[in-house]
Amino acid sequence: MHFSFWEKSGFALLIAAWVVWGSNQIGNTLVHAEELAENAYKIEVAEKDDGDAVLLASAPVEESVLVLMASASVEKGEKAAKKCLGCHSLKKGGANKVGPNLWNVVGRNQGAAKGYAYSDALLSLGTTWTYENFNDFLKNPKEYAPGTKMSFALKKASDRANVILYLRENSDNPLPLP
C-alpha cells in the first residue's frame, strides 16, 4: 500500500503535535511552577511633590575618566572629535567659531580662549580644565555650568575619554597623564 505525499505529511504533523502536547503534559506533571511571594527585582518608587510616582533608576556606576583614559586612543578620539568641528576649531592659532578654539584646551583656564565671548556660567567657575571636570562638562554641559552656551554632550564615557586624550595631544605642552 502506497501513501501519497499529503498523507505522509499530515501523519508527520499529527505525530509532531502529539509529541509536543505530550511533552508539555509530562513536564507540567513533573514540575510545578509557583507564584513568587515577592518580586525578585525590586523597583524603588518615590513620590514627586505633585503626587506622581517616579521610578528611581539605579544609575550604573560610571568608571572614572582617568581609568578610561588608560585604554583610550588618540585615533578614536580624533574620529569622535569630528562631531566638535562644526562649532570648534582644533588648529593652533585657529579662529574661534560658535565655540572657542580647542588647541591647548586641556590644562587651560576655563573661559580663557583669546577673543571668545564666554558665557557668565563658565567665566564664574574660574578653574582650569582638568581631565575630571572636562569629562563632567562633556557629559552634560548644562548641568556642569548652568547657563553655558554649549548644548552638545558626549553620552558615552569611552568617547569622552578618547576625545579628552585627543585634545590633550593638541597642545604645545600636553598635561601629564595621571
C-alpha positions in Angstrom: 0.0 0.0 0.0 1.4 3.4 -1.1 0.6 6.6 0.7 0.6 10.0 -1.1 2.9 12.8 -0.1 0.0 14.7 1.5 -1.0 11.7 3.6 2.6 11.2 4.8 3.0 15.0 5.6 -0.3 15.0 7.5 0.6 12.0 9.5 4.1 13.5 10.4 2.4 16.7 11.5 -0.1 14.8 13.7 2.8 12.8 15.3 4.8 16.0 15.9 1.8 17.7 17.5 1.2 14.7 19.8 4.9 14.7 20.8 4.8 18.4 21.7 1.5 18.1 23.6 2.6 15.0 25.4 5.9 16.6 26.4 4.1 19.6 27.7 1.7 17.4 29.8 4.6 15.3 31.2 6.6 18.5 32.0 3.6 20.1 33.8 3.2 16.9 35.8 6.8 16.7 36.9 7.5 20.4 37.5 5.1 22.7 39.4 5.7 26.5 39.0 4.6 28.6 41.9 4.0 32.3 42.0 6.6 34.3 43.8 5.6 35.8 47.1 7.8 38.8 46.5 9.3 40.2 43.3 12.8 39.0 42.5 13.8 42.5 41.2 12.6 45.4 43.3 11.8 48.7 41.7 12.1 51.6 44.0 9.4 54.3 43.6 9.5 57.7 45.2 6.7 60.3 45.3 7.1 63.6 43.5 5.8 66.8 45.1 2.7 66.7 42.9 2.0 63.1 43.9 3.0 61.3 40.6 5.1 58.2 41.0 8.6 58.3 39.6 10.9 55.4 39.0 14.3 55.8 40.6 16.6 54.0 38.3 19.7 52.8 40.0 22.2 54.5 37.7 25.1 52.3 36.7 28.3 53.3 38.4 30.4 55.1 35.8 34.2 54.5 35.7 36.4 57.4 36.3 37.6 59.1 33.2 41.2 58.6 34.4 40.6 54.8 34.3 39.0 55.0 30.9 41.9 57.1 29.6 44.3 54.3 30.2 42.6 52.3 27.4 41.6 55.4 25.3 43.1 56.0 21.9 44.1 59.2 20.2 42.9 57.8 16.8 39.4 57.1 18.2 39.4 60.5 19.8 40.2 62.2 16.5 37.3 60.3 14.9 34.9 61.2 17.8 36.1 64.8 17.8 34.9 65.4 14.3 31.5 66.0 15.9 33.1 69.0 17.6 34.4 70.6 14.4 31.1 72.2 13.5 31.5 74.6 16.4 35.1 74.5 17.3 38.5 74.7 15.5 41.3 72.4 16.6 44.2 74.1 14.8 47.0 76.0 16.6 46.1 79.7 16.3 42.8 78.8 14.6 39.9 81.1 14.8 37.1 80.8 17.2 33.8 79.7 15.7 30.5 79.3 17.5 32.6 77.8 20.3 36.2 78.6 21.2 39.3 77.2 19.6 40.3 74.0 21.4 44.0 74.0 20.8 45.8 73.7 24.1 42.4 73.4 26.0 43.3 70.6 28.5 45.0 72.4 31.4 44.0 75.8 30.2 41.9 78.1 32.5 38.2 77.9 31.8 37.0 80.8 29.8 40.5 81.8 28.7 40.5 81.4 24.9 41.5 84.8 23.4 38.9 86.6 21.5 36.0 84.4 22.6 33.0 85.8 24.5 32.3 83.1 27.1 29.0 82.8 29.0 29.0 84.1 32.5 28.4 80.5 33.7 31.9 79.4 32.5 33.6 82.6 33.5 32.3 82.3 37.0 33.8 78.8 37.5 37.4 80.2 37.5 39.2 76.9 37.4 41.3 75.0 34.9 40.2 72.2 32.5 41.4 69.1 34.3 40.6 65.6 33.0 37.8 65.1 35.5 35.9 68.4 35.1 36.3 68.3 31.3 34.7 64.9 31.4 31.9 66.2 33.6 31.4 69.2 31.2 31.3 67.0 28.0 28.9 64.6 29.7 26.3 67.3 30.5 27.4 70.9 29.8 24.1 72.4 31.0 24.4 70.6 34.4 28.1 71.4 34.8 27.7 75.1 34.1 24.1 76.1 34.1 23.7 78.9 31.5 26.5 77.8 29.3 26.2 78.3 25.5 27.2 74.7 24.8 24.4 72.2 24.5 26.1 69.3 22.8 27.0 66.4 25.0 29.0 63.2 24.6 26.9 60.4 26.2 29.4 57.5 26.0 32.1 57.6 28.6 34.6 55.9 26.3 34.0 58.6 23.6 34.7 61.3 26.2 37.9 59.7 27.3 39.1 59.3 23.7 38.2 63.0 22.9 39.9 64.3 26.0 43.1 62.2 25.2 43.0 63.6 21.6 42.5 67.2 22.8 45.4 66.7 25.3 47.6 65.8 22.3 46.6 69.0 20.5 48.7 71.2 22.7 52.1 72.9 22.8 52.7 71.3 26.3 50.4 68.4 26.9 49.2 68.0 30.5 50.9 64.9 32.1 48.8 61.8 32.3 47.9 60.6 35.8 
